[in-house]
Amino acid sequence: MRDYYDILGVSKSASENEIKKAYRKVAMKYHPDRNPDNKEAEDKFKEAAQAYSILSDSSKRSQYDQFGHAGVNNSAGGFSSQMDANDIFSAFSDIFGGGGSPFGDIFGSAMGGRGRRGSENLKISIPLTLEEIYEGTTKKIKIKRWEKSKNSSPSKCLKCKGTGEVRYVQRSMLGQVVNVQQCSECNGIGYTGGRDKKTATINVKIPSGVSGGNYMTLQGEGNQSLDEGENGDLIIYFEEKNHNLFIRQENDVYLECALNFCDAVLGKEIQVPTLNGKVKFNIPPGIKNGQILRLKNKGFKEVNRYKTGDQYIKISIDIPQNISKDLKNKILDLQQSIGDEIKFKKISD
């Protein structure tokens, strides 16, 4: 599969506006109305629309930059970016405005059934703790979806005549523009009746290392189709819950450790909490305030790769605010032993 940036002819640092201009140029060149009965041009037009649908979306682009095609492929149980006729139409209308093509009807009724697939999809979000993300987990979820009815039969929608789309023809300086919208009567299905709303229980296996903005697709777990077409998909988005101790940055984990003055001077063996339990760790003598220590491979695994992040511990020296008279005298004695010279240094880069 070709690189999306190469398809549009832009660099990986291209701005959103540059990507939009590049897509407009490629889409105009290979548009089916300009290249009738040209299968190669049609494939390049669809290829460009696929690339634009990913690179024009900041979260999808980030996934693609990080994971490549594996991060946005369309496979069951994997991370995906589904691309169908509706997505191509949306990408094209985003460029030209008004939801239509400057050359007339882009897709025609032949793609109407395929476009209905998108209306059958369901989208949900699952909140995950950092511990669940670290280990990977299985979630049992309940969803409400349309399933075929045993008590009634579907009938063709009178408003759209079974196409699932309503078309409005307009004229502009560029020619005829056909604005295609989802039928509001049947929600793009093409039929009314014949289905009942039911609750389904589904087990979702979530791999370790996912992050907020990632999503996976369970094929066929969305609304059930009324005709002989495929059932819709269930698209699951992941959300990260805030943790009361850890902060995540990409695959690394951060937390702060407050040491008293004595432990900072003498060093100490401590128990450091991690996302899968506590581990022993030696604080070296003479550690400085703000110094950062590393626990190797205690971060998150990178999805579909063998690389693992680290856990970082930021040291802070805990200065007591209220001290007894006895402790104050001991500190004064220590001050006399150490000396009270104040030194100034240039800030290091």
C-alpha positions, 0 to 999 in steps of 0.5 A: 500500500502506497504512503498517503503523503506520496499519494497526495504529493506532500511532505510529512510536515505539510500543513492542513491547508497544503494537504487540502490543496494537494487533494483538490488537485489530485481529485480534480485530475482523476475524477470519474467525470473527467475520466469516464470508463477509466478504471485506473483513474477511478482507483487513483481518485479513491486512493486520494480520497482515502489518503485525504480522509486520514491526513485531514483528521489530526487524530487519524494522522497522528495514528498513521504517523506513529503506526503506519498503515497498521494504525488505520487499517480496516480489520476486525479487532484492529485499529482502523479507519473505515473508508466507504462511499460516504467517506469519499463523498465527505472528503470531496465535499469538504474540499468543494463545499455544499456536499456535491461535486463540481462535475455532477453526481459523483457516485450514482445510485449503484453505490447507494447500497454500499453507502448505507453500510455507514448508516448501520455502523455504531460508535461507542467510547470505552473509558480505561484506567492506565492499569487496564491499558498497561496490561490489556483487558477484556471488557464486557459491554452492552449496546443497543442496536437494531436487529431483524424483527421476527414479527414484522417485515421491512417495506421500501421507504417511500421518500427515497424509494429504497436508495437511502439517499435524497438528491437535490440538483443545483446549478452553479458556475461550475455546472450541475451540482448534485447534493446527496443527503441521507434520507431522514425518513429511513436514516439511510437504510432504504427501508422502514420497519422490519427491525427491533431495538435490542440490547446485545452483550459483547466481549471486547478484547483490548490490547495493551498500549492503546491510548486516547483517540485510538479505536478498533472496529468489530465487523458485523457487530453494529446494526443488522442489515435488512437486506442481504448486505453486510451488517454494520460495524461497531467502532470502539473509541478508547478514552484514558481515565485520569490517574491519581498518581501517574501521568502518561506521555506517549509510552512513558510514565511519570510520577514524583517522589518526595524525599526528606533531607536525610534520605536525600543526603544518605540515600535510601532503598525505597518501594516505587509504585508502578502500573503492575505493582511495587519494585525496589529501587535505590536512591543514590546518596546526595541526590539533588532536588528535581533530579529524574531517575529512570525505571527501564521498561516500566512504561507502556508497550507500543501497540503491535510493536516490541518497544516498551516505554520507561517510568521516570521518577522526579525527586523533590526534597521535602522541606518541613514547614513546621519544626520543633525547637529541638529539631531546629537546634540540631539543624543549626548544629549541622549548619555549623558543621557544613558551613553557611557559604552560599554559592552562585552558578551559571544555569546549565543548558 
